[in-house]
Amino acid sequence: MSARPRVVIVGGGFAGLDAARGLRSADVAITVVDRHNHHVFQPLLYQVATASLSPGDIASPIRWILRRQTNVSVLLADVRSIDLDRKCVVLDHDEHLPYDYLVLAPGATHSYFGNQQWSDYAPGLKTLDDALTLRRRMLLAFEEAERESDANRKRHLLTFAMIGGGPTGVELAGALAEIARHTLRQEYDAIDPGSARILLIEAGPTILPSFPQTLRDAARRALRKLGVEVWENAKVTGVEQESLRLGTDHVAAHTIIWAAGVAGAPVGRSLGVPVDRAGRVIVRDDLSVPGHPNVFVAGDLAGFTHQDGNQLPGVAQVAKQQGRHAAANIRRRMAGTATVPFRYRDPGNMATVGRAHAIADFGWARASGFLGWLLWLFVHVMFLVGFRNRLSVLLQWGASYTTYQRSVRLITGTSTSPPSEIRPADGRSSDGTSH
């Protein structure tokens, strides 16, 4: 393999895997580097956090996914930086991995807009570790409330705040409301789980701003029907232990979850090239780094302006298409032909809002309610990696739909620690970098 051009792909997420697959038949030696040994289907992470699915239902080992691709090797390592001059990737233990072509697809991490200290009290959701931490926090809140004798403290323990009204915040709020109102309804003696207060807080004028107004309204109605309090035009100015600030007002909430912003993985800054406010590398129209035509950036780290003048969203379809395009342009470079600009083909946008209710916007058609949920279910199952995962998820969803039960409501770890003492996950990306 050493005699062939060396292609290093940083990140085993959507962009990285599709880049590797796009070079399946190329005469190259590919090394995929990730700090985890598994690929995670991130659109369903919230279902692990809310006890609907197990981690293994939405994750698969990277080596297994690429097992039949003979020109690929997989390396479990932390990527510390990129040395563009020496054309090498700097790994942990000061190892250097040389490349002829590089696809940088390390994903994203949480953005607290310059207030990193908030992460101690409001963890986000990017990795399986994050999902299990959130699941633990939310379930322990009900357990601690069951033991609490003070009525005010009990109400405080049963107050949950989701910061961010995008798809992640909406889906988390809806799923948690279902757990409280239905799944846990008859399981406690001293508390009524249905009395839990769930807040969805959005700084902008509306939740789900990327959706049409009719679908936003449908989602808002569905959330309120579940008992979720939707607060719009409510900018968070501070997050503390068990409380947050909206301007000068304090809101008490025992469990706070951050779903308000993302930033490009910090390894992008090691390139020494311009990045935008979110830390994304500003790439050329062919996804290459300015001045370095053999280096491509794909997925959440790519600061790419769409043909309509807007920044592309950090969603799976963007990452997958960019990964494939980067691979195609590497083939063109190897053949001595010119690269071509990336053009995003928007397949649509979807979000689920609780049991049997979702919204879907395909541009040419829109759906909400049960029909939207069926479309959402089909699309997400088809994009899961592996038949076993697809079958397992379908069975879990079928059981949840008919019984209202969440089969993996397990509190793992040291259960003697109350939720207020649990430290969040470190917020590192699942796609290959350290933060």
The 8 nearest C-alpha neighbors of each residue, nearest first, counted from 0:
[[1, 28, 2, 3, 27, 70, 5, 4],
 [0, 2, 3, 28, 5, 4, 27, 29],
 [3, 1, 0, 4, 28, 5, 27, 26],
 [2, 4, 27, 1, 0, 28, 5, 26],
 [5, 3, 27, 99, 28, 6, 2, 1],
 [4, 6, 28, 98, 99, 27, 29, 3],
 [7, 5, 29, 100, 98, 101, 99, 28],
 [6, 8, 30, 101, 29, 98, 31, 102],
 [9, 7, 102, 31, 101, 103, 30, 15],
 [10, 8, 32, 103, 104, 105, 31, 431],
 [11, 9, 430, 431, 105, 33, 104, 15],
 [12, 10, 15, 430, 16, 33, 38, 431],
 [11, 13, 430, 15, 10, 14, 38, 16],
 [12, 14, 319, 16, 15, 318, 17, 315],
 [15, 13, 322, 318, 319, 17, 298, 16],
 [14, 16, 11, 18, 10, 12, 17, 13],
 [15, 17, 19, 18, 13, 11, 14, 12],
 [16, 18, 20, 322, 14, 323, 19, 15],
 [17, 19, 322, 323, 21, 326, 15, 16],
 [20, 18, 16, 22, 21, 17, 15, 23],
 [21, 19, 23, 17, 22, 18, 16, 323],
 [20, 22, 18, 326, 19, 323, 23, 17],
 [21, 23, 25, 20, 19, 24, 326, 18],
 [24, 22, 20, 21, 25, 68, 19, 70],
 [23, 25, 22, 26, 21, 70, 20, 27],
 [26, 24, 22, 27, 23, 330, 70, 21],
 [25, 27, 3, 24, 28, 4, 70, 22],
 [28, 26, 4, 3, 25, 5, 29, 70],
 [27, 29, 5, 0, 70, 3, 6, 4],
 [30, 28, 71, 6, 7, 70, 5, 27],
 [29, 31, 7, 72, 73, 71, 8, 32],
 [32, 30, 8, 73, 9, 7, 74, 72],
 [33, 31, 74, 9, 10, 75, 73, 8],
 [32, 34, 431, 10, 35, 75, 11, 76],
 [33, 35, 431, 76, 77, 75, 432, 36],
 [36, 34, 33, 37, 75, 429, 431, 430],
 [35, 37, 60, 61, 75, 33, 34, 38],
 [38, 36, 60, 61, 59, 35, 58, 39],
 [37, 39, 59, 58, 12, 61, 11, 60],
 [40, 38, 58, 41, 57, 37, 59, 12],
 [39, 41, 57, 42, 43, 58, 383, 38],
 [40, 42, 44, 43, 39, 125, 126, 57],
 [43, 41, 44, 40, 45, 315, 379, 167],
 [44, 42, 41, 45, 46, 40, 57, 47],
 [45, 43, 41, 47, 46, 42, 130, 48],
 [44, 46, 48, 43, 47, 171, 49, 130],
 [47, 45, 49, 51, 48, 44, 43, 52],
 [48, 46, 52, 50, 44, 45, 49, 53],
 [47, 49, 130, 134, 45, 46, 133, 50],
 [48, 50, 46, 47, 51, 134, 45, 175],
 [51, 49, 407, 408, 47, 48, 405, 52],
 [52, 50, 405, 46, 49, 47, 407, 406],
 [53, 51, 47, 46, 50, 56, 407, 54],
 [52, 54, 56, 55, 47, 407, 51, 50],
 [55, 53, 56, 57, 47, 58, 127, 52],
 [54, 56, 58, 53, 57, 59, 388, 52],
 [57, 55, 388, 53, 54, 58, 392, 52],
 [58, 56, 40, 55, 54, 39, 388, 43],
 [57, 59, 39, 55, 38, 56, 40, 37],
 [58, 60, 37, 38, 61, 39, 384, 55],
 [61, 59, 37, 63, 62, 36, 38, 64],
 [60, 62, 37, 64, 63, 38, 36, 59],
 [61, 63, 65, 60, 64, 66, 73, 36],
 [62, 64, 66, 60, 61, 65, 59, 67],
 [63, 65, 61, 62, 66, 60, 59, 384],
 [66, 64, 62, 68, 63, 67, 61, 71],
 [65, 67, 63, 62, 68, 64, 69, 61],
 [68, 66, 65, 69, 64, 63, 71, 70],
 [69, 67, 65, 66, 70, 71, 23, 20],
 [68, 70, 71, 67, 66, 72, 23, 65],
 [69, 71, 28, 68, 29, 27, 72, 23],
 [72, 70, 29, 69, 30, 68, 28, 73],
 [71, 73, 30, 29, 31, 74, 70, 28],
 [74, 72, 31, 30, 32, 62, 71, 75],
 [73, 75, 32, 76, 31, 33, 72, 30],
 [76, 74, 34, 33, 32, 36, 35, 73],
 [77, 75, 34, 33, 74, 32, 78, 90],
 [76, 78, 34, 91, 90, 432, 433, 79],
 [79, 77, 90, 432, 80, 89, 91, 76],
 [78, 80, 90, 89, 77, 91, 266, 433],
 [81, 79, 89, 269, 266, 78, 88, 82],
 [80, 82, 88, 89, 270, 83, 269, 87],
 [83, 81, 87, 84, 85, 86, 88, 80],
 [82, 84, 86, 85, 81, 270, 87, 291],
 [85, 83, 86, 82, 87, 81, 291, 270],
 [84, 86, 83, 82, 87, 97, 88, 81],
 [87, 85, 83, 84, 82, 98, 97, 99],
 [86, 88, 97, 96, 82, 85, 98, 95],
 [87, 89, 81, 96, 95, 82, 97, 90],
 [90, 88, 95, 80, 79, 94, 81, 78],
 [91, 89, 78, 94, 79, 77, 93, 95],
 [90, 92, 93, 77, 94, 79, 78, 76],
 [93, 91, 94, 90, 89, 77, 95, 76],
 [94, 92, 91, 90, 89, 95, 79, 78],
 [93, 95, 90, 92, 89, 91, 96, 88],
 [94, 96, 89, 88, 87, 90, 97, 93],
 [95, 97, 88, 87, 89, 94, 98, 90],
 [98, 96, 87, 86, 88, 95, 99, 5],
 [99, 97, 5, 100, 87, 6, 86, 7],
 [98, 100, 5, 4, 6, 101, 86, 293],
 [101, 99, 6, 293, 98, 294, 5, 7],
 [100, 102, 294, 7, 6, 8, 295, 103],
 [103, 101, 8, 295, 296, 294, 104, 9],
 [102, 104, 296, 9, 8, 295, 105, 101],
 [103, 105, 297, 10, 9, 15, 106, 298],
 [106, 104, 10, 430, 431, 9, 432, 103],
 [107, 105, 299, 430, 104, 300, 264, 428],
 [108, 106, 263, 264, 262, 299, 428, 261],
 [107, 109, 262, 428, 261, 264, 427, 426],
 [110, 108, 261, 262, 260, 111, 426, 123],
 [109, 111, 261, 260, 262, 112, 108, 113],
 [110, 112, 114, 115, 113, 109, 260, 117],
 [113, 111, 110, 114, 115, 260, 277, 261],
 [112, 114, 111, 115, 110, 116, 117, 277],
 [115, 113, 111, 116, 112, 117, 118, 110],
 [114, 116, 117, 111, 118, 113, 112, 110],
 [115, 117, 118, 114, 119, 120, 111, 238],
 [118, 116, 115, 119, 238, 120, 114, 121],
 [117, 119, 121, 122, 116, 120, 115, 111],
 [120, 118, 117, 121, 116, 423, 122, 422],
 [119, 121, 118, 240, 117, 239, 122, 255],
 [120, 122, 256, 255, 118, 257, 119, 117],
 [123, 121, 118, 256, 423, 257, 120, 119],
 [122, 124, 257, 256, 258, 109, 125, 121],
 [123, 125, 129, 130, 126, 122, 258, 44],
 [126, 124, 129, 428, 123, 429, 108, 426],
 [127, 125, 129, 128, 429, 124, 130, 428],
 [126, 128, 130, 129, 131, 54, 44, 125],
 [127, 129, 131, 126, 130, 132, 424, 125],
 [128, 130, 126, 132, 124, 127, 424, 131],
 [131, 129, 48, 127, 133, 132, 128, 47],
 [130, 132, 134, 128, 133, 129, 48, 135],
 [133, 131, 129, 135, 130, 134, 128, 136],
 [134, 132, 136, 130, 135, 131, 48, 137],
 [135, 133, 48, 131, 137, 132, 136, 49],
 [134, 136, 132, 133, 410, 138, 137, 139],
 [137, 135, 133, 139, 418, 134, 138, 140],
 [136, 138, 140, 134, 139, 135, 133, 254],
 [137, 139, 140, 135, 141, 136, 134, 142],
 [140, 138, 142, 136, 141, 137, 135, 418],
 [139, 141, 143, 137, 138, 142, 156, 144],
 [142, 140, 144, 139, 143, 138, 145, 157],
 [143, 141, 139, 145, 144, 140, 138, 146],
 [142, 144, 140, 146, 145, 141, 139, 147],
 [143, 145, 147, 141, 153, 146, 142, 156],
 [146, 144, 142, 143, 189, 147, 190, 141],
 [145, 147, 143, 144, 148, 142, 189, 153],
 [148, 146, 144, 145, 149, 153, 143, 152],
 [147, 149, 150, 146, 153, 152, 144, 145],
 [148, 150, 152, 151, 147, 153, 154, 144],
 [151, 149, 153, 152, 148, 154, 147, 155],
 [152, 150, 154, 153, 149, 155, 156, 148],
 [151, 153, 155, 149, 154, 150, 156, 147],
 [152, 154, 150, 144, 156, 151, 155, 147],
 [155, 153, 157, 151, 152, 156, 150, 158],
 [154, 156, 152, 158, 157, 153, 253, 252],
 [155, 157, 153, 253, 154, 158, 140, 144],
 [156, 158, 195, 154, 155, 196, 153, 159],
 [159, 157, 196, 252, 155, 156, 253, 195],
 [158, 160, 197, 254, 252, 255, 198, 196],
 [161, 159, 198, 255, 197, 199, 252, 256],
 [160, 162, 199, 256, 168, 198, 255, 200],
 [163, 161, 200, 257, 258, 259, 256, 199],
 [164, 162, 259, 258, 201, 168, 200, 165],
 [165, 163, 206, 201, 168, 169, 207, 200],
 [164, 166, 207, 168, 167, 163, 206, 169],
 [165, 167, 169, 168, 350, 170, 207, 164],
 [168, 166, 170, 169, 165, 171, 258, 45],
 [167, 169, 164, 171, 163, 258, 165, 170],
 [170, 168, 166, 172, 167, 171, 164, 173],
 [169, 171, 173, 167, 172, 168, 352, 351],
 [170, 172, 168, 174, 173, 169, 45, 175],
 [173, 171, 169, 175, 170, 174, 168, 176],
 [172, 174, 353, 176, 170, 352, 171, 175],
 [173, 175, 177, 171, 353, 176, 172, 170],
 [176, 174, 178, 172, 177, 173, 171, 179],
 [177, 175, 173, 179, 174, 178, 180, 225],
 [178, 176, 174, 180, 175, 179, 181, 173],
 [179, 177, 182, 175, 176, 181, 180, 183],
 [178, 180, 192, 193, 176, 177, 183, 181],
 [181, 179, 193, 177, 178, 184, 176, 192],
 [180, 182, 184, 177, 178, 183, 179, 403],
 [181, 183, 178, 404, 403, 184, 179, 180],
 [184, 182, 186, 179, 181, 185, 178, 192],
 [183, 185, 181, 182, 186, 192, 180, 193],
 [186, 184, 183, 187, 182, 188, 191, 181],
 [185, 187, 183, 184, 188, 182, 192, 191],
 [188, 186, 185, 190, 189, 191, 145, 183],
 [187, 189, 190, 186, 145, 191, 185, 192],
 [190, 188, 145, 187, 191, 146, 144, 147],
 [191, 189, 145, 188, 187, 192, 144, 194],
 [190, 192, 193, 194, 184, 187, 189, 195],
 [193, 191, 179, 194, 195, 184, 190, 183],
 [194, 192, 180, 179, 191, 195, 184, 181],
 [193, 195, 192, 191, 196, 157, 179, 180],
 [196, 194, 157, 193, 192, 158, 197, 179],
 [195, 197, 158, 157, 159, 194, 198, 227],
 [198, 196, 159, 227, 160, 158, 228, 195],
 [199, 197, 160, 228, 227, 161, 200, 159],
 [200, 198, 161, 229, 230, 228, 160, 162],
 [199, 201, 230, 162, 163, 161, 198, 231],
 [200, 202, 231, 164, 163, 203, 233, 230],
 [203, 201, 234, 233, 232, 231, 200, 204],
 [204, 202, 232, 201, 205, 231, 233, 206],
 [203, 205, 232, 231, 202, 206, 201, 208],
 [206, 204, 203, 231, 208, 207, 201, 232],
 [205, 207, 164, 208, 165, 201, 215, 231],
 [206, 208, 165, 209, 210, 164, 215, 166],
 [209, 207, 210, 206, 205, 165, 215, 211],
 [208, 210, 207, 211, 348, 165, 206, 215],
 [211, 209, 208, 207, 215, 214, 212, 360],
 [212, 210, 214, 213, 215, 209, 208, 360],
 [211, 213, 215, 214, 216, 210, 208, 217],
 [214, 212, 216, 215, 211, 217, 210, 218],
 [215, 213, 217, 216, 212, 211, 358, 218],
 [216, 214, 212, 218, 217, 213, 219, 207],
 [215, 217, 219, 213, 214, 218, 212, 220],
 [218, 216, 214, 220, 215, 219, 221, 213],
 [219, 217, 221, 215, 216, 220, 214, 222],
 [218, 220, 216, 222, 217, 221, 215, 223],
 [221, 219, 223, 217, 218, 222, 224, 216],
 [222, 220, 224, 218, 219, 223, 217, 225],
 [223, 221, 225, 219, 227, 224, 220, 173],
 [222, 224, 226, 227, 220, 225, 221, 219],
 [223, 225, 221, 226, 222, 220, 227, 219],
 [226, 224, 222, 223, 227, 176, 221, 173],
 [225, 227, 223, 224, 228, 222, 176, 197],
 [228, 226, 223, 197, 222, 225, 198, 229],
 [229, 227, 198, 199, 197, 230, 223, 226],
 [228, 230, 199, 227, 198, 200, 231, 223],
 [231, 229, 200, 199, 201, 233, 228, 232],
 [230, 232, 201, 233, 204, 205, 202, 200],
 [233, 231, 202, 204, 203, 201, 234, 230],
 [234, 232, 202, 231, 201, 230, 200, 245],
 [235, 233, 202, 245, 236, 232, 201, 246],
 [234, 236, 245, 244, 237, 233, 246, 202],
 [237, 235, 244, 245, 246, 234, 238, 243],
 [236, 238, 244, 243, 235, 239, 245, 117],
 [239, 237, 243, 117, 242, 244, 120, 240],
 [240, 238, 242, 243, 241, 120, 237, 117],
 [239, 241, 120, 242, 238, 419, 253, 243],
 [242, 240, 253, 252, 239, 251, 254, 243],
 [243, 241, 251, 252, 239, 250, 240, 238],
 [242, 244, 238, 250, 237, 239, 249, 251],
 [243, 245, 249, 237, 236, 248, 235, 246],
 [246, 244, 235, 248, 236, 234, 247, 233],
 [245, 247, 248, 236, 244, 235, 234, 249],
 [246, 248, 245, 244, 249, 236, 237, 235],
 [249, 247, 245, 244, 246, 250, 243, 236],
 [250, 248, 244, 243, 245, 251, 247, 242],
 [251, 249, 243, 242, 244, 252, 248, 245],
 [250, 252, 242, 241, 249, 243, 155, 253],
 [253, 251, 158, 242, 241, 159, 254, 155],
 [252, 254, 241, 156, 158, 155, 159, 255],
 [255, 253, 159, 252, 160, 241, 256, 158],
 [254, 256, 160, 121, 159, 161, 252, 253],
 [257, 255, 121, 161, 122, 123, 162, 160],
 [256, 258, 123, 162, 121, 122, 259, 161],
 [259, 257, 163, 168, 162, 123, 260, 167],
 [260, 258, 163, 162, 257, 164, 261, 165],
 [259, 261, 110, 258, 109, 111, 262, 163],
 [260, 262, 110, 109, 108, 107, 263, 277],
 [263, 261, 277, 110, 108, 107, 278, 109],
 [262, 264, 107, 300, 279, 278, 277, 299],
 [263, 265, 107, 266, 108, 267, 106, 105],
 [266, 264, 267, 268, 434, 263, 278, 269],
 [265, 267, 269, 268, 264, 80, 79, 432],
 [268, 266, 265, 269, 270, 264, 280, 279],
 [267, 269, 270, 266, 265, 271, 278, 274],
 [268, 270, 266, 271, 267, 80, 81, 265],
 [271, 269, 268, 272, 267, 81, 83, 82],
 [270, 272, 269, 268, 273, 267, 274, 83],
 [271, 273, 270, 274, 268, 280, 289, 288],
 [274, 272, 281, 280, 271, 275, 268, 279],
 [275, 273, 280, 279, 278, 281, 272, 276],
 [274, 276, 278, 279, 277, 281, 280, 273],
 [277, 275, 278, 274, 279, 262, 263, 112],
 [276, 278, 262, 275, 279, 263, 261, 274],
 [279, 277, 263, 275, 274, 276, 262, 280],
 [280, 278, 300, 263, 302, 274, 275, 301],
 [279, 281, 274, 302, 301, 282, 300, 267],
 [282, 280, 302, 274, 273, 279, 303, 301],
 [281, 283, 288, 286, 287, 280, 302, 303],
 [282, 284, 286, 287, 285, 289, 288, 281],
 [283, 285, 340, 286, 341, 282, 287, 303],
 [284, 286, 340, 341, 283, 287, 339, 338],
 [287, 285, 283, 282, 295, 284, 296, 325],
 [288, 286, 295, 283, 294, 285, 292, 282],
 [287, 289, 282, 291, 294, 295, 290, 283],
 [290, 288, 291, 283, 287, 282, 292, 272],
 [289, 291, 292, 288, 287, 293, 272, 294],
 [290, 292, 288, 289, 293, 294, 287, 83],
 [291, 293, 294, 287, 290, 288, 289, 295],
 [292, 294, 100, 291, 101, 295, 287, 99],
 [295, 293, 101, 287, 292, 291, 288, 100],
 [296, 294, 287, 102, 286, 288, 101, 103],
 [295, 297, 103, 301, 102, 286, 104, 287],
 [298, 296, 104, 301, 321, 322, 14, 318],
 [297, 299, 318, 14, 300, 301, 104, 106],
 [298, 300, 106, 313, 301, 107, 263, 297],
 [301, 299, 263, 279, 298, 106, 280, 297],
 [302, 300, 297, 280, 296, 279, 299, 303],
 [303, 301, 281, 279, 280, 282, 300, 304],
 [302, 304, 301, 310, 282, 305, 311, 281],
 [303, 305, 310, 309, 308, 311, 306, 302],
 [306, 304, 309, 308, 307, 310, 311, 303],
 [305, 307, 308, 304, 342, 309, 343, 341],
 [308, 306, 305, 309, 304, 310, 311, 343],
 [307, 309, 305, 306, 304, 310, 311, 303],
 [310, 308, 305, 304, 307, 311, 306, 303],
 [309, 311, 304, 305, 303, 312, 308, 302],
 [310, 312, 305, 304, 309, 303, 313, 317],
 [313, 311, 314, 310, 317, 299, 309, 315],
 [312, 314, 299, 311, 317, 315, 298, 318],
 [315, 313, 317, 316, 312, 318, 299, 298],
 [314, 316, 318, 317, 319, 13, 313, 42],
 [315, 317, 319, 318, 314, 320, 346, 345],
 [316, 318, 320, 315, 319, 314, 321, 298],
 [319, 317, 298, 14, 315, 321, 316, 320],
 [320, 318, 14, 316, 322, 13, 321, 317],
 [319, 321, 323, 317, 322, 318, 324, 316],
 [322, 320, 324, 318, 297, 323, 319, 325],
 [323, 321, 14, 18, 17, 319, 325, 324],
 [322, 324, 18, 326, 320, 17, 321, 21],
 [323, 325, 321, 327, 326, 322, 320, 328],
 [324, 326, 328, 322, 327, 323, 321, 295],
 [327, 325, 18, 329, 323, 21, 324, 328],
 [328, 326, 324, 330, 329, 325, 323, 331],
 [327, 329, 331, 325, 338, 330, 326, 332],
 [330, 328, 332, 326, 331, 327, 333, 325],
 [329, 331, 327, 333, 328, 332, 334, 326],
 [332, 330, 328, 334, 336, 329, 333, 338],
 [333, 331, 335, 329, 334, 330, 336, 328],
 [332, 334, 330, 331, 335, 329, 336, 328],
 [335, 333, 331, 332, 336, 330, 329, 337],
 [336, 334, 332, 333, 331, 337, 330, 338],
 [337, 335, 331, 334, 332, 338, 333, 330],
 [336, 338, 331, 339, 332, 335, 328, 334],
 [337, 339, 328, 331, 285, 336, 332, 340],
 [338, 340, 285, 337, 341, 328, 284, 331],
 [341, 339, 285, 284, 342, 338, 286, 283],
 [340, 342, 285, 284, 343, 339, 324, 286],
 [343, 341, 340, 344, 306, 305, 284, 320],
 [342, 344, 345, 341, 317, 305, 320, 306],
 [345, 343, 346, 342, 320, 317, 316, 347],
 [344, 346, 347, 343, 316, 361, 317, 348],
 [347, 345, 361, 344, 348, 316, 362, 360],
 [348, 346, 361, 360, 345, 362, 349, 359],
 [347, 349, 360, 359, 361, 350, 346, 210],
 [350, 348, 359, 358, 360, 375, 347, 351],
 [351, 349, 358, 357, 166, 352, 359, 170],
 [352, 350, 357, 170, 356, 353, 358, 372],
 [353, 351, 357, 173, 356, 170, 218, 169],
 [354, 352, 173, 174, 356, 351, 355, 177],
 [353, 355, 356, 352, 400, 177, 174, 173],
 [354, 356, 369, 372, 353, 357, 368, 373],
 [357, 355, 368, 372, 369, 352, 354, 353],
 [358, 356, 351, 372, 371, 352, 368, 367],
 [357, 359, 367, 371, 350, 349, 366, 214],
 [358, 360, 349, 366, 371, 365, 348, 367],
 [361, 359, 365, 348, 347, 362, 364, 349],
 [360, 362, 347, 364, 363, 365, 346, 348],
 [363, 361, 364, 360, 347, 365, 346, 345],
 [362, 364, 361, 365, 360, 347, 346, 366],
 [365, 363, 361, 362, 360, 366, 359, 347],
 [366, 364, 360, 359, 361, 362, 367, 363],
 [365, 367, 371, 359, 358, 370, 360, 364],
 [366, 368, 358, 371, 357, 370, 359, 369],
 [367, 369, 356, 371, 357, 370, 372, 358],
 [368, 370, 372, 356, 355, 371, 373, 367],
 [371, 369, 373, 372, 368, 367, 374, 366],
 [370, 372, 367, 357, 366, 358, 374, 368],
 [371, 373, 357, 375, 369, 356, 370, 374],
 [374, 372, 376, 370, 375, 371, 377, 369],
 [373, 375, 371, 377, 372, 376, 378, 370],
 [376, 374, 372, 378, 373, 377, 371, 379],
 [375, 377, 373, 379, 374, 378, 372, 380],
 [378, 376, 374, 380, 375, 379, 381, 373],
 [379, 377, 381, 375, 380, 376, 374, 382],
 [380, 378, 382, 376, 381, 377, 375, 383],
 [379, 381, 377, 383, 382, 389, 378, 376],
 [380, 382, 378, 379, 383, 377, 389, 384],
 [381, 383, 379, 380, 384, 378, 40, 389],
 [384, 382, 380, 381, 389, 385, 379, 40],
 [383, 385, 382, 388, 59, 386, 389, 58],
 [386, 384, 387, 388, 383, 389, 59, 64],
 [385, 387, 389, 388, 390, 384, 383, 391],
 [388, 386, 390, 389, 385, 391, 56, 384],
 [389, 387, 56, 391, 386, 390, 385, 392],
 [390, 388, 386, 392, 387, 391, 380, 383],
 [389, 391, 393, 387, 388, 392, 386, 394],
 [392, 390, 388, 394, 393, 389, 387, 395],
 [391, 393, 395, 389, 394, 390, 388, 396],
 [392, 394, 396, 390, 391, 395, 397, 389],
 [395, 393, 397, 391, 392, 396, 398, 390],
 [396, 394, 392, 398, 397, 393, 399, 391],
 [395, 397, 399, 393, 398, 394, 400, 392],
 [396, 398, 394, 400, 395, 399, 393, 401],
 [397, 399, 395, 401, 396, 400, 402, 394],
 [400, 398, 403, 404, 396, 402, 397, 401],
 [399, 401, 397, 398, 403, 402, 396, 354],
 [400, 402, 398, 399, 403, 397, 404, 396],
 [401, 403, 404, 399, 400, 398, 182, 397],
 [404, 402, 399, 182, 400, 401, 181, 405],
 [405, 403, 399, 402, 182, 406, 398, 400],
 [406, 404, 51, 50, 407, 399, 408, 182],
 [405, 407, 408, 404, 51, 50, 52, 395],
 [408, 406, 50, 409, 405, 51, 53, 52],
 [409, 407, 50, 406, 405, 410, 138, 51],
 [408, 410, 407, 411, 50, 135, 138, 134],
 [411, 409, 135, 408, 412, 138, 414, 139],
 [410, 412, 409, 413, 414, 135, 131, 132],
 [411, 413, 414, 410, 135, 415, 416, 132],
 [414, 412, 415, 416, 411, 410, 417, 421],
 [413, 415, 416, 412, 411, 410, 417, 139],
 [414, 416, 413, 417, 412, 418, 139, 420],
 [417, 415, 414, 413, 420, 418, 421, 419],
 [416, 418, 419, 420, 415, 421, 139, 143],
 [419, 417, 136, 421, 420, 139, 140, 416],
 [420, 418, 417, 421, 241, 240, 253, 416],
 [421, 419, 418, 417, 416, 422, 423, 136],
 [422, 420, 418, 419, 423, 416, 417, 136],
 [421, 423, 420, 424, 119, 120, 419, 132],
 [424, 422, 122, 425, 119, 132, 421, 129],
 [423, 425, 129, 426, 128, 132, 422, 122],
 [424, 426, 427, 423, 129, 434, 122, 118],
 [427, 425, 424, 108, 428, 109, 125, 123],
 [428, 426, 434, 425, 433, 108, 429, 432],
 [427, 429, 430, 108, 107, 432, 106, 426],
 [428, 430, 126, 431, 427, 35, 125, 106],
 [431, 429, 10, 105, 12, 106, 11, 428],
 [430, 33, 432, 10, 34, 105, 429, 9],
 [433, 431, 78, 77, 105, 428, 34, 430],
 [432, 434, 427, 77, 78, 79, 428, 431],
 [433, 427, 265, 432, 264, 428, 426, 108]]
